[in-house]
Amino acid sequence: MFQQPIDFKEESEALYRLLKNISDDHMARPTAFKGWTVNNIIGHLHMWNWAADLSLCDREAFTDFYVKAGPAVQNNDLRNFETKWLDGLTGRDLLETWRQFYLEAADRFAAADPKFRVKWGGPEMSVRSSVTARLMETWAHGQALYDLMNEERVDHDRIKNIAVLGVNTFGWTFINRKLDIPKPAPYVRLQAPSGRVWEWNDPENADRVEGSATDFCQVVTQTRNVADTDLKISGDIARRWMAFAQCFAGPPEDPPLSGIRGRTDQSL
């Protein structure tokens, strides 16, 4: 047993509690994330939870799946691919199917060796990294749903998994854009939801990112523009990083414009 599958399950359950009384009609409502509907977001989470579980349980079957999914990822055709994969599954049926599967998958991840290597779209990664990625995606995509339903999310220290991922992908953010990695990496000092302080890199560095862990995680997952947070950014390297930080795999993505993402003025 290791912590990340528990964190993934708890974050998923928090999102399910937000949505558990939603109607089928409201599942079709668009969010501020690229116009994706609630159905699109839950369907996306469900398919990639399923894919991560497949990579854990059946490497050859995952390879066969990704032969089909990979081109959709690269050609920006993922919505159509996921819709076909879901085969008409929408609304509350989708919501309950997503929940039942993530509960079962989290248990399978918890029973696995966290260091065991599994396949993915890019390089292989550890089981620990795989389930951490599922936690990150659930938290990141979930933000659009909290915003749509005009609910303030109460975060927990399990988001440290996302903060670590954000810090560790400093270099990837630049490599992914075919840019040289600037050095040294900025000092990062964050206040956790519990009030603890989390720190990374050299505290003597003039390049610094300081503030709440929630704000930092929102920036590195691109759910908020850094200008819409209270992060304190010092130094050119830190400012460049926070302008387009990307802790998730795939082609380079740009964060939302300032003022675009946020809570709505009405709940569902």
PyRosetta script that sets phi, psi and omega in degrees:
from pyrosetta import init, pose_from_sequence

init()
pose = pose_from_sequence("MFQQPIDFKEESEALYRLLKNISDDHMARPTAFKGWTVNNIIGHLHMWNWAADLSLCDREAFTDFYVKAGPAVQNNDLRNFETKWLDGLTGRDLLETWRQFYLEAADRFAAADPKFRVKWGGPEMSVRSSVTARLMETWAHGQALYDLMNEERVDHDRIKNIAVLGVNTFGWTFINRKLDIPKPAPYVRLQAPSGRVWEWNDPENADRVEGSATDFCQVVTQTRNVADTDLKISGDIARRWMAFAQCFAGPPEDPPLSGIRGRTDQSL")
pose.set_psi(1, 134.0)
pose.set_omega(1, 174.7)
pose.set_phi(2, -137.5)
pose.set_psi(2, 168.2)
pose.set_omega(2, -163.7)
pose.set_phi(3, -74.7)
pose.set_psi(3, -35.5)
pose.set_omega(3, -169.8)
pose.set_phi(4, -61.5)
pose.set_psi(4, -38.4)
pose.set_omega(4, 175.6)
pose.set_phi(5, -62.7)
pose.set_psi(5, -34.1)
pose.set_omega(5, 176.4)
pose.set_phi(6, -65.2)
pose.set_psi(6, -44.2)
pose.set_omega(6, 179.9)
pose.set_phi(7, -63.6)
pose.set_psi(7, -41.6)
pose.set_omega(7, 177.6)
pose.set_phi(8, -61.0)
pose.set_psi(8, -45.7)
pose.set_omega(8, 180.0)
pose.set_phi(9, -63.3)
pose.set_psi(9, -43.7)
pose.set_omega(9, -177.6)
pose.set_phi(10, -66.8)
pose.set_psi(10, -38.5)
pose.set_omega(10, 178.0)
pose.set_phi(11, -67.4)
pose.set_psi(11, -39.6)
pose.set_omega(11, 177.4)
pose.set_phi(12, -64.4)
pose.set_psi(12, -41.5)
pose.set_omega(12, 179.2)
pose.set_phi(13, -65.1)
pose.set_psi(13, -37.8)
pose.set_omega(13, 177.1)
pose.set_phi(14, -61.9)
pose.set_psi(14, -41.5)
pose.set_omega(14, 178.9)
pose.set_phi(15, -68.5)
pose.set_psi(15, -38.4)
pose.set_omega(15, 177.3)
pose.set_phi(16, -62.0)
pose.set_psi(16, -42.0)
pose.set_omega(16, 179.2)
pose.set_phi(17, -61.0)
pose.set_psi(17, -35.1)
pose.set_omega(17, 176.8)
pose.set_phi(18, -61.7)
pose.set_psi(18, -37.2)
pose.set_omega(18, -170.7)
pose.set_phi(19, -102.6)
pose.set_psi(19, -4.6)
pose.set_omega(19, -166.1)
pose.set_phi(20, -61.5)
pose.set_psi(20, -22.8)
pose.set_omega(20, 179.9)
pose.set_phi(21, -105.6)
pose.set_psi(21, 10.7)
pose.set_omega(21, -177.3)
pose.set_phi(22, -69.6)
pose.set_psi(22, 147.7)
pose.set_omega(22, 178.6)
pose.set_phi(23, -88.6)
pose.set_psi(23, 164.0)
pose.set_omega(23, 175.5)
pose.set_phi(24, -59.7)
pose.set_psi(24, -39.7)
pose.set_omega(24, 179.8)
pose.set_phi(25, -62.0)
pose.set_psi(25, -42.3)
pose.set_omega(25, -178.9)
pose.set_phi(26, -73.6)
pose.set_psi(26, -20.8)
pose.set_omega(26, 173.6)
pose.set_phi(27, -65.1)
pose.set_psi(27, -22.1)
pose.set_omega(27, 179.9)
pose.set_phi(28, -91.5)
pose.set_psi(28, 3.6)
pose.set_omega(28, -177.1)
pose.set_phi(29, -79.0)
pose.set_psi(29, 136.2)
pose.set_omega(29, 179.7)
pose.set_phi(30, -74.2)
pose.set_psi(30, 150.2)
pose.set_omega(30, 175.5)
pose.set_phi(31, -105.1)
pose.set_psi(31, 177.7)
pose.set_omega(31, 177.7)
pose.set_phi(32, -80.7)
pose.set_psi(32, -2.6)
pose.set_omega(32, 176.9)
pose.set_phi(33, -89.6)
pose.set_psi(33, 92.5)
pose.set_omega(33, 174.8)
pose.set_phi(34, 57.6)
pose.set_psi(34, 19.8)
pose.set_omega(34, -178.7)
pose.set_phi(35, 76.1)
pose.set_psi(35, 6.4)
pose.set_omega(35, 177.9)
pose.set_phi(36, -60.4)
pose.set_psi(36, 139.7)
pose.set_omega(36, 174.8)
pose.set_phi(37, -82.6)
pose.set_psi(37, 170.2)
pose.set_omega(37, 173.6)
pose.set_phi(38, -59.1)
pose.set_psi(38, -42.0)
pose.set_omega(38, 176.2)
pose.set_phi(39, -56.4)
pose.set_psi(39, -45.1)
pose.set_omega(39, -179.8)
pose.set_phi(40, -59.5)
pose.set_psi(40, -44.6)
pose.set_omega(40, -176.7)
pose.set_phi(41, -68.1)
pose.set_psi(41, -46.5)
pose.set_omega(41, -179.7)
pose.set_phi(42, -68.2)
pose.set_psi(42, -37.9)
pose.set_omega(42, 176.4)
pose.set_phi(43, -63.6)
pose.set_psi(43, -40.6)
pose.set_omega(43, 177.1)
pose.set_phi(44, -61.9)
pose.set_psi(44, -48.2)
pose.set_omega(44, 179.2)
pose.set_phi(45, -61.4)
pose.set_psi(45, -42.2)
pose.set_omega(45, -177.5)
pose.set_phi(46, -65.1)
pose.set_psi(46, -46.0)
pose.set_omega(46, -177.1)
pose.set_phi(47, -63.8)
pose.set_psi(47, -41.7)
pose.set_omega(47, -177.7)
pose.set_phi(48, -78.2)
pose.set_psi(48, -25.5)
pose.set_omega(48, 167.7)
pose.set_phi(49, -62.1)
pose.set_psi(49, -44.3)
pose.set_omega(49, 179.2)
pose.set_phi(50, -61.6)
pose.set_psi(50, -42.6)
pose.set_omega(50, -179.4)
pose.set_phi(51, -64.8)
pose.set_psi(51, -41.7)
pose.set_omega(51, 178.7)
pose.set_phi(52, -64.5)
pose.set_psi(52, -39.8)
pose.set_omega(52, 176.9)
pose.set_phi(53, -65.1)
pose.set_psi(53, -39.7)
pose.set_omega(53, 178.2)
pose.set_phi(54, -63.0)
pose.set_psi(54, -39.9)
pose.set_omega(54, -180.0)
pose.set_phi(55, -65.1)
pose.set_psi(55, -28.1)
pose.set_omega(55, 176.9)
pose.set_phi(56, -75.8)
pose.set_psi(56, -39.2)
pose.set_omega(56, -170.4)
pose.set_phi(57, -97.3)
pose.set_psi(57, -25.2)
pose.set_omega(57, -173.6)
pose.set_phi(58, -154.3)
pose.set_psi(58, 91.4)
pose.set_omega(58, -175.8)
pose.set_phi(59, -59.4)
pose.set_psi(59, -42.6)
pose.set_omega(59, -177.6)
pose.set_phi(60, -66.3)
pose.set_psi(60, -40.5)
pose.set_omega(60, 178.8)
pose.set_phi(61, -65.6)
pose.set_psi(61, -36.7)
pose.set_omega(61, 177.0)
pose.set_phi(62, -64.7)
pose.set_psi(62, -41.9)
pose.set_omega(62, 178.5)
pose.set_phi(63, -57.8)
pose.set_psi(63, -44.6)
pose.set_omega(63, 178.5)
pose.set_phi(64, -61.9)
pose.set_psi(64, -41.3)
pose.set_omega(64, 178.8)
pose.set_phi(65, -63.0)
pose.set_psi(65, -44.5)
pose.set_omega(65, -173.4)
pose.set_phi(66, -75.3)
pose.set_psi(66, -20.8)
pose.set_omega(66, 172.1)
pose.set_phi(67, -57.9)
pose.set_psi(67, -33.2)
pose.set_omega(67, 179.1)
pose.set_phi(68, -88.7)
pose.set_psi(68, -39.9)
pose.set_omega(68, -175.3)
pose.set_phi(69, -76.4)
pose.set_psi(69, -34.5)
pose.set_omega(69, -175.4)
pose.set_phi(70, -54.5)
pose.set_psi(70, -50.3)
pose.set_omega(70, 179.3)
pose.set_phi(71, -61.0)
pose.set_psi(71, -33.2)
pose.set_omega(71, 177.8)
pose.set_phi(72, -65.6)
pose.set_psi(72, -37.4)
pose.set_omega(72, 177.5)
pose.set_phi(73, -64.5)
pose.set_psi(73, -48.1)
pose.set_omega(73, -175.8)
pose.set_phi(74, -71.1)
pose.set_psi(74, -28.9)
pose.set_omega(74, -175.9)
pose.set_phi(75, -98.9)
pose.set_psi(75, 12.6)
pose.set_omega(75, 177.7)
pose.set_phi(76, 57.4)
pose.set_psi(76, 40.0)
pose.set_omega(76, -179.4)
pose.set_phi(77, -120.1)
pose.set_psi(77, 27.5)
pose.set_omega(77, -172.7)
pose.set_phi(78, -67.0)
pose.set_psi(78, -35.3)
pose.set_omega(78, -178.8)
pose.set_phi(79, -60.2)
pose.set_psi(79, -45.9)
pose.set_omega(79, -179.5)
pose.set_phi(80, -64.9)
pose.set_psi(80, -41.3)
pose.set_omega(80, -179.9)
pose.set_phi(81, -62.1)
pose.set_psi(81, -45.8)
pose.set_omega(81, -178.5)
pose.set_phi(82, -66.0)
pose.set_psi(82, -37.6)
pose.set_omega(82, 178.3)
pose.set_phi(83, -62.1)
pose.set_psi(83, -43.2)
pose.set_omega(83, 178.0)
pose.set_phi(84, -66.0)
pose.set_psi(84, -40.7)
pose.set_omega(84, -179.7)
pose.set_phi(85, -63.2)
pose.set_psi(85, -38.2)
pose.set_omega(85, -179.1)
pose.set_phi(86, -71.9)
pose.set_psi(86, -21.3)
pose.set_omega(86, 172.5)
pose.set_phi(87, 52.8)
pose.set_psi(87, 49.9)
pose.set_omega(87, 175.2)
pose.set_phi(88, 88.7)
pose.set_psi(88, -1.9)
pose.set_omega(88, -179.5)
pose.set_phi(89, -76.0)
pose.set_psi(89, 114.8)
pose.set_omega(89, -179.1)
pose.set_phi(90, -144.2)
pose.set_psi(90, 178.1)
pose.set_omega(90, 171.8)
pose.set_phi(91, 62.9)
pose.set_psi(91, -148.4)
pose.set_omega(91, -176.2)
pose.set_phi(92, -67.2)
pose.set_psi(92, -28.1)
pose.set_omega(92, 175.4)
pose.set_phi(93, -62.4)
pose.set_psi(93, -41.7)
pose.set_omega(93, 176.3)
pose.set_phi(94, -64.3)
pose.set_psi(94, -44.7)
pose.set_omega(94, -178.7)
pose.set_phi(95, -57.0)
pose.set_psi(95, -46.6)
pose.set_omega(95, -177.5)
pose.set_phi(96, -72.1)
pose.set_psi(96, -34.5)
pose.set_omega(96, 177.5)
pose.set_phi(97, -65.8)
pose.set_psi(97, -44.5)
pose.set_omega(97, 175.5)
pose.set_phi(98, -55.4)
pose.set_psi(98, -47.0)
pose.set_omega(98, -177.2)
pose.set_phi(99, -64.2)
pose.set_psi(99, -49.4)
pose.set_omega(99, -177.8)
pose.set_phi(100, -58.5)
pose.set_psi(100, -38.3)
pose.set_omega(100, -177.4)
pose.set_phi(101, -72.7)
pose.set_psi(101, -42.6)
pose.set_omega(101, -177.6)
pose.set_phi(102, -67.3)
pose.set_psi(102, -30.3)
pose.set_omega(102, 175.9)
pose.set_phi(103, -63.9)
pose.set_psi(103, -44.2)
pose.set_omega(103, -179.6)
pose.set_phi(104, -69.9)
pose.set_psi(104, -42.3)
pose.set_omega(104, -178.6)
pose.set_phi(105, -65.2)
pose.set_psi(105, -40.2)
pose.set_omega(105, 179.1)
pose.set_phi(106, -59.8)
pose.set_psi(106, -37.9)
pose.set_omega(106, 178.3)
pose.set_phi(107, -67.4)
pose.set_psi(107, -38.0)
pose.set_omega(107, 178.4)
pose.set_phi(108, -67.7)
pose.set_psi(108, -39.7)
pose.set_omega(108, 176.0)
pose.set_phi(109, -63.3)
pose.set_psi(109, -40.4)
pose.set_omega(109, -178.5)
pose.set_phi(110, -63.6)
pose.set_psi(110, -30.6)
pose.set_omega(110, -178.3)
pose.set_phi(111, -84.2)
pose.set_psi(111, -8.8)
pose.set_omega(111, -176.3)
pose.set_phi(112, -88.0)
pose.set_psi(112, 164.0)
pose.set_omega(112, 173.1)
pose.set_phi(113, -73.8)
pose.set_psi(113, 119.4)
pose.set_omega(113, -176.7)
pose.set_phi(114, -60.7)
pose.set_psi(114, -19.2)
pose.set_omega(114, -179.6)
pose.set_phi(115, -93.7)
pose.set_psi(115, -7.1)
pose.set_omega(115, 179.6)
pose.set_phi(116, -60.9)
pose.set_psi(116, 137.7)
pose.set_omega(116, -176.5)
pose.set_phi(117, -90.0)
pose.set_psi(117, 133.8)
pose.set_omega(117, 178.6)
pose.set_phi(118, -124.9)
pose.set_psi(118, 156.2)
pose.set_omega(118, -179.2)
pose.set_phi(119, -81.5)
pose.set_psi(119, 155.9)
pose.set_omega(119, 173.4)
pose.set_phi(120, -153.5)
pose.set_psi(120, -170.1)
pose.set_omega(120, -177.0)
pose.set_phi(121, -66.1)
pose.set_psi(121, -32.7)
pose.set_omega(121, 177.1)
pose.set_phi(122, -106.9)
pose.set_psi(122, -134.6)
pose.set_omega(122, 177.8)
pose.set_phi(123, -65.3)
pose.set_psi(123, 155.1)
pose.set_omega(123, 173.4)
pose.set_phi(124, -62.0)
pose.set_psi(124, 157.1)
pose.set_omega(124, 178.3)
pose.set_phi(125, -143.6)
pose.set_psi(125, 169.9)
pose.set_omega(125, -179.8)
pose.set_phi(126, -75.8)
pose.set_psi(126, 159.7)
pose.set_omega(126, 173.5)
pose.set_phi(127, -57.1)
pose.set_psi(127, -41.0)
pose.set_omega(127, 179.1)
pose.set_phi(128, -58.8)
pose.set_psi(128, -44.7)
pose.set_omega(128, 179.4)
pose.set_phi(129, -66.8)
pose.set_psi(129, -36.9)
pose.set_omega(129, -179.0)
pose.set_phi(130, -63.2)
pose.set_psi(130, -48.3)
pose.set_omega(130, -178.8)
pose.set_phi(131, -73.0)
pose.set_psi(131, -28.6)
pose.set_omega(131, 173.9)
pose.set_phi(132, -63.8)
pose.set_psi(132, -38.8)
pose.set_omega(132, 177.0)
pose.set_phi(133, -63.3)
pose.set_psi(133, -36.4)
pose.set_omega(133, 177.5)
pose.set_phi(134, -67.3)
pose.set_psi(134, -39.3)
pose.set_omega(134, 174.9)
pose.set_phi(135, -60.6)
pose.set_psi(135, -47.3)
pose.set_omega(135, -178.2)
pose.set_phi(136, -59.8)
pose.set_psi(136, -46.8)
pose.set_omega(136, -178.8)
pose.set_phi(137, -65.1)
pose.set_psi(137, -39.9)
pose.set_omega(137, 178.9)
pose.set_phi(138, -62.1)
pose.set_psi(138, -44.7)
pose.set_omega(138, -180.0)
pose.set_phi(139, -66.5)
pose.set_psi(139, -45.6)
pose.set_omega(139, -175.5)
pose.set_phi(140, -66.6)
pose.set_psi(140, -52.0)
pose.set_omega(140, 180.0)
pose.set_phi(141, -68.0)
pose.set_psi(141, -29.7)
pose.set_omega(141, 177.7)
pose.set_phi(142, -61.4)
pose.set_psi(142, -27.3)
pose.set_omega(142, -178.2)
pose.set_phi(143, -58.9)
pose.set_psi(143, -38.9)
pose.set_omega(143, 179.2)
pose.set_phi(144, -63.0)
pose.set_psi(144, -29.7)
pose.set_omega(144, -179.7)
pose.set_phi(145, -79.0)
pose.set_psi(145, -39.4)
pose.set_omega(145, 173.3)
pose.set_phi(146, -61.1)
pose.set_psi(146, -41.6)
pose.set_omega(146, 179.1)
pose.set_phi(147, -62.2)
pose.set_psi(147, -47.3)
pose.set_omega(147, -178.1)
pose.set_phi(148, -60.1)
pose.set_psi(148, -38.7)
pose.set_omega(148, -177.0)
pose.set_phi(149, -90.7)
pose.set_psi(149, 8.3)
pose.set_omega(149, 175.3)
pose.set_phi(150, 56.3)
pose.set_psi(150, 42.6)
pose.set_omega(150, 179.7)
pose.set_phi(151, -114.8)
pose.set_psi(151, 133.5)
pose.set_omega(151, 174.8)
pose.set_phi(152, -82.3)
pose.set_psi(152, 119.9)
pose.set_omega(152, -179.3)
pose.set_phi(153, -76.4)
pose.set_psi(153, 135.4)
pose.set_omega(153, 174.4)
pose.set_phi(154, -98.8)
pose.set_psi(154, 109.2)
pose.set_omega(154, -176.7)
pose.set_phi(155, -83.7)
pose.set_psi(155, 162.9)
pose.set_omega(155, 178.5)
pose.set_phi(156, -128.8)
pose.set_psi(156, 169.7)
pose.set_omega(156, -174.9)
pose.set_phi(157, -67.4)
pose.set_psi(157, -6.4)
pose.set_omega(157, 174.7)
pose.set_phi(158, -64.2)
pose.set_psi(158, -15.9)
pose.set_omega(158, 177.0)
pose.set_phi(159, -71.0)
pose.set_psi(159, -4.5)
pose.set_omega(159, 174.2)
pose.set_phi(160, -59.4)
pose.set_psi(160, -32.2)
pose.set_omega(160, 175.2)
pose.set_phi(161, -55.8)
pose.set_psi(161, -40.2)
pose.set_omega(161, -178.8)
pose.set_phi(162, -74.9)
pose.set_psi(162, -38.9)
pose.set_omega(162, 177.5)
pose.set_phi(163, -61.7)
pose.set_psi(163, -43.2)
pose.set_omega(163, 177.8)
pose.set_phi(164, -61.1)
pose.set_psi(164, -44.1)
pose.set_omega(164, 178.3)
pose.set_phi(165, -61.0)
pose.set_psi(165, -40.9)
pose.set_omega(165, 178.3)
pose.set_phi(166, -62.2)
pose.set_psi(166, -43.8)
pose.set_omega(166, 178.3)
pose.set_phi(167, -66.3)
pose.set_psi(167, -43.9)
pose.set_omega(167, -175.8)
pose.set_phi(168, -69.2)
pose.set_psi(168, -19.9)
pose.set_omega(168, -179.3)
pose.set_phi(169, -99.4)
pose.set_psi(169, 17.9)
pose.set_omega(169, 174.5)
pose.set_phi(170, -53.1)
pose.set_psi(170, -52.8)
pose.set_omega(170, -179.1)
pose.set_phi(171, -64.5)
pose.set_psi(171, -41.8)
pose.set_omega(171, -179.7)
pose.set_phi(172, -58.5)
pose.set_psi(172, -37.3)
pose.set_omega(172, -179.8)
pose.set_phi(173, -55.2)
pose.set_psi(173, -40.2)
pose.set_omega(173, -178.7)
pose.set_phi(174, -83.0)
pose.set_psi(174, -43.0)
pose.set_omega(174, 178.4)
pose.set_phi(175, -57.0)
pose.set_psi(175, -41.2)
pose.set_omega(175, -177.2)
pose.set_phi(176, -63.5)
pose.set_psi(176, -23.3)
pose.set_omega(176, 178.2)
pose.set_phi(177, -102.0)
pose.set_psi(177, 11.9)
pose.set_omega(177, 179.5)
pose.set_phi(178, 59.3)
pose.set_psi(178, 40.5)
pose.set_omega(178, 177.7)
pose.set_phi(179, -114.4)
pose.set_psi(179, 151.2)
pose.set_omega(179, 174.2)
pose.set_phi(180, -66.2)
pose.set_psi(180, 144.2)
pose.set_omega(180, 178.7)
pose.set_phi(181, -78.6)
pose.set_psi(181, 118.3)
pose.set_omega(181, 178.8)
pose.set_phi(182, -73.2)
pose.set_psi(182, 150.2)
pose.set_omega(182, -179.3)
pose.set_phi(183, -133.7)
pose.set_psi(183, 148.5)
pose.set_omega(183, -1.4)
pose.set_phi(184, -84.7)
pose.set_psi(184, 165.7)
pose.set_omega(184, 176.7)
pose.set_phi(185, -65.2)
pose.set_psi(185, 140.7)
pose.set_omega(185, -177.3)
pose.set_phi(186, -62.5)
pose.set_psi(186, 151.7)
pose.set_omega(186, 169.5)
pose.set_phi(187, -71.3)
pose.set_psi(187, 135.9)
pose.set_omega(187, -179.8)
pose.set_phi(188, -123.2)
pose.set_psi(188, 124.7)
pose.set_omega(188, 178.7)
pose.set_phi(189, -130.7)
pose.set_psi(189, 115.5)
pose.set_omega(189, -173.8)
pose.set_phi(190, -124.3)
pose.set_psi(190, 146.6)
pose.set_omega(190, 172.9)
pose.set_phi(191, -96.6)
pose.set_psi(191, 120.8)
pose.set_omega(191, -179.4)
pose.set_phi(192, -72.4)
pose.set_psi(192, 161.7)
pose.set_omega(192, 175.5)
pose.set_phi(193, -54.9)
pose.set_psi(193, -31.5)
pose.set_omega(193, 179.8)
pose.set_phi(194, -77.6)
pose.set_psi(194, -11.1)
pose.set_omega(194, -175.3)
pose.set_phi(195, 100.2)
pose.set_psi(195, -11.0)
pose.set_omega(195, 175.9)
pose.set_phi(196, -63.6)
pose.set_psi(196, 160.3)
pose.set_omega(196, 177.0)
pose.set_phi(197, -109.8)
pose.set_psi(197, 128.4)
pose.set_omega(197, 176.8)
pose.set_phi(198, -111.1)
pose.set_psi(198, 134.8)
pose.set_omega(198, -177.0)
pose.set_phi(199, -133.9)
pose.set_psi(199, 145.7)
pose.set_omega(199, 175.8)
pose.set_phi(200, -140.8)
pose.set_psi(200, 148.4)
pose.set_omega(200, 174.9)
pose.set_phi(201, 69.9)
pose.set_psi(201, -175.9)
pose.set_omega(201, -168.8)
pose.set_phi(202, -75.5)
pose.set_psi(202, 117.7)
pose.set_omega(202, -179.3)
pose.set_phi(203, -67.9)
pose.set_psi(203, -11.1)
pose.set_omega(203, 177.0)
pose.set_phi(204, -85.6)
pose.set_psi(204, -5.7)
pose.set_omega(204, -177.7)
pose.set_phi(205, -69.8)
pose.set_psi(205, 134.0)
pose.set_omega(205, 178.0)
pose.set_phi(206, -72.2)
pose.set_psi(206, -25.4)
pose.set_omega(206, 174.0)
pose.set_phi(207, -79.7)
pose.set_psi(207, 121.6)
pose.set_omega(207, -171.2)
pose.set_phi(208, -144.2)
pose.set_psi(208, 148.5)
pose.set_omega(208, 169.8)
pose.set_phi(209, -127.6)
pose.set_psi(209, 119.9)
pose.set_omega(209, -175.3)
pose.set_phi(210, -135.7)
pose.set_psi(210, 142.7)
pose.set_omega(210, 178.7)
pose.set_phi(211, 151.3)
pose.set_psi(211, -155.5)
pose.set_omega(211, -177.4)
pose.set_phi(212, -80.4)
pose.set_psi(212, 146.8)
pose.set_omega(212, 177.2)
pose.set_phi(213, -62.3)
pose.set_psi(213, -36.2)
pose.set_omega(213, 178.6)
pose.set_phi(214, -60.9)
pose.set_psi(214, -47.0)
pose.set_omega(214, 178.9)
pose.set_phi(215, -59.9)
pose.set_psi(215, -44.0)
pose.set_omega(215, -179.6)
pose.set_phi(216, -62.2)
pose.set_psi(216, -45.5)
pose.set_omega(216, -179.6)
pose.set_phi(217, -64.7)
pose.set_psi(217, -36.1)
pose.set_omega(217, 176.8)
pose.set_phi(218, -63.4)
pose.set_psi(218, -36.8)
pose.set_omega(218, -179.1)
pose.set_phi(219, -72.7)
pose.set_psi(219, -46.6)
pose.set_omega(219, -175.5)
pose.set_phi(220, -71.8)
pose.set_psi(220, -21.8)
pose.set_omega(220, 174.6)
pose.set_phi(221, -94.0)
pose.set_psi(221, -0.1)
pose.set_omega(221, 178.0)
pose.set_phi(222, 60.6)
pose.set_psi(222, 38.0)
pose.set_omega(222, 172.1)
pose.set_phi(223, -92.9)
pose.set_psi(223, -11.8)
pose.set_omega(223, 176.3)
pose.set_phi(224, -143.7)
pose.set_psi(224, 146.9)
pose.set_omega(224, 167.7)
pose.set_phi(225, -73.3)
pose.set_psi(225, 141.1)
pose.set_omega(225, -177.4)
pose.set_phi(226, -58.0)
pose.set_psi(226, -28.6)
pose.set_omega(226, 179.1)
pose.set_phi(227, -66.9)
pose.set_psi(227, -18.7)
pose.set_omega(227, 179.8)
pose.set_phi(228, -95.6)
pose.set_psi(228, 13.0)
pose.set_omega(228, 177.0)
pose.set_phi(229, -118.0)
pose.set_psi(229, 174.5)
pose.set_omega(229, 177.6)
pose.set_phi(230, -102.5)
pose.set_psi(230, 18.4)
pose.set_omega(230, 178.1)
pose.set_phi(231, -61.8)
pose.set_psi(231, 141.1)
pose.set_omega(231, 174.6)
pose.set_phi(232, -100.0)
pose.set_psi(232, 116.3)
pose.set_omega(232, -175.7)
pose.set_phi(233, -111.9)
pose.set_psi(233, 127.1)
pose.set_omega(233, 179.3)
pose.set_phi(234, -127.2)
pose.set_psi(234, 131.5)
pose.set_omega(234, 175.5)
pose.set_phi(235, 96.4)
pose.set_psi(235, 150.7)
pose.set_omega(235, -175.9)
pose.set_phi(236, -65.7)
pose.set_psi(236, -41.1)
pose.set_omega(236, -178.9)
pose.set_phi(237, -63.1)
pose.set_psi(237, -45.9)
pose.set_omega(237, 179.9)
pose.set_phi(238, -62.5)
pose.set_psi(238, -40.8)
pose.set_omega(238, 179.9)
pose.set_phi(239, -65.8)
pose.set_psi(239, -41.6)
pose.set_omega(239, 178.0)
pose.set_phi(240, -62.3)
pose.set_psi(240, -44.5)
pose.set_omega(240, -179.7)
pose.set_phi(241, -60.4)
pose.set_psi(241, -50.6)
pose.set_omega(241, -176.1)
pose.set_phi(242, -69.1)
pose.set_psi(242, -19.3)
pose.set_omega(242, 179.6)
pose.set_phi(243, -68.6)
pose.set_psi(243, -30.3)
pose.set_omega(243, -179.8)
pose.set_phi(244, -146.1)
pose.set_psi(244, 30.7)
pose.set_omega(244, 178.4)
pose.set_phi(245, -53.0)
pose.set_psi(245, 139.9)
pose.set_omega(245, -177.4)
pose.set_phi(246, -145.0)
pose.set_psi(246, 109.2)
pose.set_omega(246, -177.9)
pose.set_phi(247, -96.3)
pose.set_psi(247, 3.4)
pose.set_omega(247, -177.7)
pose.set_phi(248, -112.4)
pose.set_psi(248, 156.8)
pose.set_omega(248, -178.1)
pose.set_phi(249, -75.0)
pose.set_psi(249, 170.3)
pose.set_omega(249, 177.5)
pose.set_phi(250, 108.7)
pose.set_psi(250, 176.7)
pose.set_omega(250, 179.8)
pose.set_phi(251, -59.3)
pose.set_psi(251, 160.9)
pose.set_omega(251, 179.4)
pose.set_phi(252, -58.2)
pose.set_psi(252, 134.0)
pose.set_omega(252, 176.4)
pose.set_phi(253, -120.5)
pose.set_psi(253, 149.7)
pose.set_omega(253, 176.0)
pose.set_phi(254, -100.7)
pose.set_psi(254, 144.3)
pose.set_omega(254, 177.3)
pose.set_phi(255, -67.9)
pose.set_psi(255, 163.8)
pose.set_omega(255, 177.2)
pose.set_phi(256, -63.9)
pose.set_psi(256, 152.7)
pose.set_omega(256, 174.4)
pose.set_phi(257, -64.4)
pose.set_psi(257, 153.2)
pose.set_omega(257, 179.6)
pose.set_phi(258, -58.4)
pose.set_psi(258, 133.2)
pose.set_omega(258, 177.9)
pose.set_phi(259, 87.6)
pose.set_psi(259, -5.1)
pose.set_omega(259, -176.5)
pose.set_phi(260, -80.7)
pose.set_psi(260, -43.1)
pose.set_omega(260, -176.6)
pose.set_phi(261, -100.9)
pose.set_psi(261, 133.9)
pose.set_omega(261, 177.7)
pose.set_phi(262, 172.8)
pose.set_psi(262, 178.5)
pose.set_omega(262, -180.0)
pose.set_phi(263, -69.1)
pose.set_psi(263, 147.5)
pose.set_omega(263, 177.1)
pose.set_phi(264, -81.0)
pose.set_psi(264, 176.9)
pose.set_omega(264, 179.3)
pose.set_phi(265, -97.9)
pose.set_psi(265, 9.6)
pose.set_omega(265, 177.1)
pose.set_phi(266, -150.7)
pose.set_psi(266, 151.6)
pose.set_omega(266, 178.3)
pose.set_phi(267, -98.5)
pose.set_psi(267, 164.3)
pose.set_omega(267, 178.8)
pose.set_phi(268, -78.0)
pose.dump_pdb("model.pdb")
